[in-house]
Protein backbone atom coordinates (compact mmCIF):
# COMPACT_ATOMS: atom_id res chain seq x y z
CA UNK A 1 0.00 0.00 0.00
CA UNK A 2 1.18 3.44 -0.89
CA UNK A 3 1.07 6.06 1.78
CA UNK A 4 -0.63 9.35 1.10
CA UNK A 5 1.71 12.24 1.47
CA UNK A 6 0.89 15.82 2.17
CA UNK A 7 2.43 18.28 -0.18
CA UNK A 8 3.13 21.71 1.20
CA UNK A 9 2.83 24.68 -1.03
CA UNK A 10 6.22 25.92 -2.12
CA UNK A 11 7.41 28.58 0.25
CA UNK A 12 7.98 32.09 -0.96
CA UNK A 13 10.90 34.30 -0.32
CA UNK A 14 10.28 37.06 2.25
CA UNK A 15 8.58 40.01 0.59
CA UNK A 16 7.30 37.94 -2.37
CA UNK A 17 3.62 38.86 -2.63
CA UNK A 18 2.84 36.67 -5.61
CA UNK A 19 2.27 39.75 -7.79
CA UNK A 20 3.10 37.68 -10.84
CA UNK A 21 -0.08 35.69 -10.20
CA UNK A 22 -2.94 37.26 -12.24
CA UNK A 23 -5.55 36.43 -9.59
CA UNK A 24 -3.55 38.16 -6.85
CA UNK A 25 -2.83 41.13 -9.12
CA UNK A 26 -6.53 41.47 -10.04
CA UNK A 27 -7.58 41.21 -6.40
CA UNK A 28 -5.09 43.90 -5.45
CA UNK A 29 -6.49 46.19 -8.18
CA UNK A 30 -10.05 45.61 -6.97
CA UNK A 31 -9.09 46.38 -3.37
CA UNK A 32 -7.23 49.54 -4.44
CA UNK A 33 -10.19 50.68 -6.58
CA UNK A 34 -12.63 50.07 -3.69
CA UNK A 35 -10.37 51.95 -1.26
CA UNK A 36 -10.13 54.94 -3.62
CA UNK A 37 -13.91 54.87 -4.10
CA UNK A 38 -14.48 54.76 -0.33
CA UNK A 39 -12.13 57.72 0.17
CA UNK A 40 -13.99 59.70 -2.54
CA UNK A 41 -17.31 58.79 -0.88
CA UNK A 42 -16.01 60.02 2.49
CA UNK A 43 -14.88 63.32 0.95
CA UNK A 44 -18.23 63.75 -0.83
CA UNK A 45 -20.13 62.99 2.39
CA UNK A 46 -18.09 65.60 4.27
CA UNK A 47 -18.50 68.17 1.46
CA UNK A 48 -22.27 67.72 1.21
CA UNK A 49 -22.70 68.26 4.96
CA UNK A 50 -21.40 71.81 4.57
CA UNK A 51 -22.59 72.76 1.07
CA UNK A 52 -25.21 71.72 -1.47
CA UNK A 53 -24.35 69.38 -4.31
CA UNK A 54 -23.41 71.51 -7.29
CA UNK A 55 -25.61 71.25 -10.36
CA UNK A 56 -23.86 70.05 -13.51
CA UNK A 57 -24.40 71.46 -16.98
CA UNK A 58 -26.74 68.99 -18.70
CA UNK A 59 -25.83 67.58 -22.10
CA UNK A 60 -28.35 67.65 -24.96
CA UNK A 61 -29.63 64.11 -24.27
CA UNK A 62 -30.71 64.71 -20.67
CA UNK A 63 -31.54 68.41 -21.04
CA UNK A 64 -34.65 67.68 -23.09
CA UNK A 65 -35.94 65.31 -20.38
CA UNK A 66 -35.48 67.63 -17.38
CA UNK A 67 -38.52 69.17 -15.76
CA UNK A 68 -38.75 72.75 -14.51
CA UNK A 69 -36.28 73.33 -11.67
CA UNK A 70 -34.78 69.84 -12.13
CA UNK A 71 -30.98 69.76 -12.14
CA UNK A 72 -28.36 67.13 -12.99
CA UNK A 73 -26.28 66.33 -9.90
CA UNK A 74 -24.18 63.33 -10.95
CA UNK A 75 -23.41 61.34 -14.10
CA UNK A 76 -21.97 57.87 -14.66
CA UNK A 77 -21.17 56.53 -18.12
CA UNK A 78 -21.62 52.94 -19.28
CA UNK A 79 -23.92 51.69 -16.51
CA UNK A 80 -25.75 48.37 -16.56
CA UNK A 81 -29.04 48.32 -14.66
CA UNK A 82 -30.75 45.01 -13.78
CA UNK A 83 -34.39 45.59 -12.94
CA UNK A 84 -36.24 43.30 -10.51
CA UNK A 85 -40.02 43.02 -10.32
CA UNK A 86 -42.28 41.17 -7.90
CA UNK A 87 -44.28 38.11 -8.97
CA UNK A 88 -46.27 37.51 -11.16
CA UNK A 89 -44.28 39.77 -13.51
CA UNK A 90 -41.01 38.47 -12.10
CA UNK A 91 -38.81 36.77 -14.61
CA UNK A 92 -35.17 36.78 -15.40
CA UNK A 93 -33.68 40.15 -14.69
CA UNK A 94 -34.18 42.82 -17.30
CA UNK A 95 -30.84 44.42 -18.11
CA UNK A 96 -30.57 47.88 -19.59
CA UNK A 97 -27.39 49.78 -20.40
CA UNK A 98 -26.61 53.42 -20.89
CA UNK A 99 -25.56 56.58 -19.10
CA UNK A 100 -26.96 57.22 -15.63
CA UNK A 101 -27.99 60.68 -14.46
CA UNK A 102 -28.85 61.54 -10.88
CA UNK A 103 -31.08 64.59 -10.91
CA UNK A 104 -32.66 66.59 -8.14
CA UNK A 105 -35.84 64.48 -8.60
CA UNK A 106 -34.93 61.10 -10.10
CA UNK A 107 -32.40 58.68 -11.49
CA UNK A 108 -32.50 58.46 -15.28
CA UNK A 109 -30.83 55.79 -17.39
CA UNK A 110 -30.43 56.86 -21.02
CA UNK A 111 -29.53 54.17 -23.49
CA UNK A 112 -31.38 52.28 -26.18
CA UNK A 113 -34.33 52.60 -23.80
CA UNK A 114 -34.92 55.29 -21.18
CA UNK A 115 -35.78 54.37 -17.60
CA UNK A 116 -36.51 56.86 -14.81
CA UNK A 117 -36.88 56.14 -11.09
CA UNK A 118 -38.23 58.90 -8.86
CA UNK A 119 -35.99 59.50 -5.86
CA UNK A 120 -38.95 59.22 -3.48
CA UNK A 121 -39.55 55.64 -4.72
CA UNK A 122 -36.13 54.55 -3.46
CA UNK A 123 -36.31 53.20 0.08
CA UNK A 124 -32.65 52.30 0.39
CA UNK A 125 -29.43 52.12 -1.63
CA UNK A 126 -26.87 49.52 -0.60
CA UNK A 127 -23.40 48.83 -1.97
CA UNK A 128 -22.71 45.15 -2.60
CA UNK A 129 -19.28 44.50 -4.05
CA UNK A 130 -19.01 46.83 -7.01
CA UNK A 131 -22.77 47.30 -7.45
CA UNK A 132 -25.48 49.45 -5.92
CA UNK A 133 -28.72 47.73 -5.01
CA UNK A 134 -31.73 50.04 -5.03
CA UNK A 135 -34.59 48.87 -2.84
CA UNK A 136 -38.05 50.14 -3.76
CA UNK A 137 -41.55 49.37 -2.52
CA UNK A 138 -43.79 46.53 -3.61
CA UNK A 139 -40.93 44.08 -4.13
CA UNK A 140 -39.26 46.14 -6.83
CA UNK A 141 -35.58 46.84 -7.06
CA UNK A 142 -32.63 47.45 -9.33
CA UNK A 143 -28.95 46.61 -9.31
CA UNK A 144 -26.57 49.13 -10.84
CA UNK A 145 -23.23 47.92 -12.14
CA UNK A 146 -21.41 51.22 -12.09
CA UNK A 147 -17.99 52.82 -11.64
CA UNK A 148 -17.40 54.26 -8.16
CA UNK A 149 -20.52 52.78 -6.53
CA UNK A 150 -19.70 54.02 -3.01
CA UNK A 151 -19.41 57.63 -4.15
CA UNK A 152 -22.58 57.29 -6.24
CA UNK A 153 -24.45 55.96 -3.20
CA UNK A 154 -23.51 59.14 -1.32
CA UNK A 155 -24.65 61.24 -4.29
CA UNK A 156 -27.99 59.39 -4.46
CA UNK A 157 -28.50 59.75 -0.69
CA UNK A 158 -27.72 63.48 -0.89
CA UNK A 159 -30.13 63.96 -3.82
CA UNK A 160 -32.83 62.04 -1.92
CA UNK A 161 -32.35 64.21 1.17
CA UNK A 162 -32.51 67.36 -0.99
CA UNK A 163 -35.70 66.12 -2.71
CA UNK A 164 -37.38 65.48 0.66
CA UNK A 165 -36.55 68.94 2.03
N, C-alpha and C positions, 0 to 999 in steps of 0.2 A: 504494500500500500504506500502510495505517495503522500507525503505530508503536505498540507496546505501551508504556504508561507505568506506572511504579510509583507507587502512591499511598501516601503515608506516613499513618500514623494521625495524627489531629489531636493536636497537642501539648496537654498539660495545663499549667495554671498551677502554679507551685511550691506544694507542700502539698496539691494536689488528689489525693485518694486514690481517687477514683471511687466514693465511698461511696453515691452515688445509683444505682449499678449493683446490681441485686438479687443477681447472682452473686457480686460482690465482697463485698457485705454478708453474704450467707449464709456465704461462706467464712470471713470474719472471725469470725462467730459460732461456727462449728465449731472454729476454731483456739482461740478463747477458752474454749470449753467443754472441749476436750481439755486445755488448759493447766491449767484449774481442777481437772479430774479427776486429772491427773498430780500436782498439788500435794497433793490430798487423799490420793492413793495413797502419796506419800512420807511424809506425816504419819502415816498408818495404819501403814506399814511401821516407822517409828521407834517409834511407840507400842507395837506388838506385840512389839518386841524387848525391851522392859522390863516389860511387863505382859501378862497373858492377855486375849484378846478377851472383852469382857463379854457375858454371856448376856442376850438380850432377852426380854421378857415375851411369850409366844406368844399369838396370837389364837385364837379358838375353832376356826377351820378347821384350823390346823396342830397345835394342842394335842392333838387326838384321834388324830393320826398319829404323834406322838413316842413313841419307845421309852423304857424306863427309863434314866435318866441321859443322855438326849439333849436338847440345848439348842439353841435358835435363836440363831444368831450374826449373821446379816445377812438383810435382806429387800429385795427390789426389786419394785416394782409394775409391771404391764403389760409383761411380758417375752414375747418371741417366741423359741421354741426350735425350731431346725431340726435334726431328727435324721438322722444318716447311718448307713447299715448297709452291711456288705460284701456283695458278690455271693454267692449268687444272689438274696438278698432285697432287694438294692439297687434302688431305683426313684427317682422324683422325691423330693425331700426331704419329710419329714413334718413339717409345722409345727404346733406347739402354742402356745397363748397362755395366760397366767395370771400369777399372782404367784409369784416365786421365793424360796425360803427356803434359806439355807445353814445347816445344822445341824452339830452336832459329829460327825455320822456320814455325812451325805449332803447332796445338793442335791435339793430337792423343788420341782417345778413344780405348782402347784394352779390348775386352770382347769376347763374343761369335762371334761377328763380329767386324771388325776394321773400324773405321771411322777417316779420317784425314781432317782437315780444315786448309788451308794455312793462316798464320797470315795476309797476305796482302788482303785476302778476307773479313776480319772482319772490318766493318766500325765503329762499336761501341760495347761496352760491358757495360751493365747497371745492377746494383744490384736491384732486386725486391724481397723484403722479404728475404728469404734464398736461392734465386736462382740468377744465372747470365743469363741475356738474351743477346745473341750474335746477332747483327744485321749485315746482309750481303746483298750484292746487289741482284737485281732481285727478291725481295720479299722473299728471303730465310732467315732463322734464326734458332736459336737453343736455348733451355733453359736448363741450367745445374743445376741440383739439387745436390749440392756439399757442403761439410764441408768448413767452412771459406770462404764464397763467396767474401767478401770484400777484403780480402788479396789476393785471387786468381785474382780478377779484377786488382789489382795493378801489380801482376806478369804478367798477360796477356798484360797489357798496356806497361810495361817495355820491354817485349819480342818484342812487335810490334814496339816500338821505336827503339830497337836495330836492328831489321830486316830491317827497313827503312834506317838506317844510313850506 
